[in-house]
């Protein structure tokens, strides 16, 4: 993985093009949509029923034909997910010449970026990759993370976001603010390790949480 630099990319308003209309393309498209992409174009002579449904719903643009060299113009991100390795390789080379990020679904190292296995829990995003060394291991780690951080963990993350806003808008000194937010994060992380339920967040509960953290901070001084 030394050849890769991990980053989170904002895709809203950016043209993303997926070549291919099968199950792999479906997964790639769904990943883009889950990541906030709102200008997804799929180019393939034939497309799965799921991709056609997304097109009918207006979630993606579907162009049913073979790719043309000009299809990459204006794209920020391209995914080559056709069932033809030669075409995928050609798309990667073209993207390289044009300075466009390209992911090659069947052979990640031929592209300029790889897509990790991910677990989304609200605003928490956990990403796992082995750089192609062992996709099976990445899948195992993903399943373990998904079990440890279940669907309800998104509520805990939202609670931390609301608490942070409350703490930052308070008159507390910077050192105490940092201490409270660290304590809150440690508490939520401990909940995940014990798997004993998640924090819920009404306005009063946020106030109670902040008050309790303040008392704990005072006792530790």
C-alpha positions, 0 to 999 in steps of 0.5 A: 500500500506504499504506492497509495495515499488514502483520502476521502473525496467529495463527489457532489457535482462531479461527473463520475463514469462507470463502464460496464453493466453487470453485477460488479458495475452495480456494486461500484455504482451503489458505492458512488451513490452512497458516497454522495455522487449525484452525477453518475453515468453508466456506459455499457451496451447492456445493463442489469435490471438494477442499473436500469431501475436506477436510471428510471428513478433518475439516480444515474444516467444510463447510456447503452452502447460501447465506450468511446474515447471522448466519454472520459472528457470532463470526468473526475473519476472513472471506473472500468468494470466491463467484462473485457480486460483489454477494454478495462486496461485501455480505459486505465491508460486513457485516464492516465493520459488525461489525468483522470482517476481510474479504478480497474475493477478486475485488476486494481493495480492497473488503475490509479486508485483502489476502492476499499471494503467499507462499513457505514454507520451514520457519519462514521466510515470504516474502510479496509483494503489490503491493496489487492494482496488478499480481498478475502482478508479485507472481507473478513475484517469488514464483517468483523467491523460490521458486527462490532459497530452495528447499524445503531452505532450511527446514533452514537456518532450523531450524538457525538456530533451534537455534543461537539457542537454544544461544547464548542459553543460553550464558554468552557476553556479550550483545554476543558473542551478537548477533555470533554470531547475525548472523554465522550469519544472514549465512552462511545468506543467502550460501548462498542467494545461491550456491545451494550447499546447505543447513545440516544440523543434528545436535547435534554440527553445531550445536556445531561451527557455534557453535565455528567462529563463536566462532573467527571472532569472536575473529579479528575482534577 
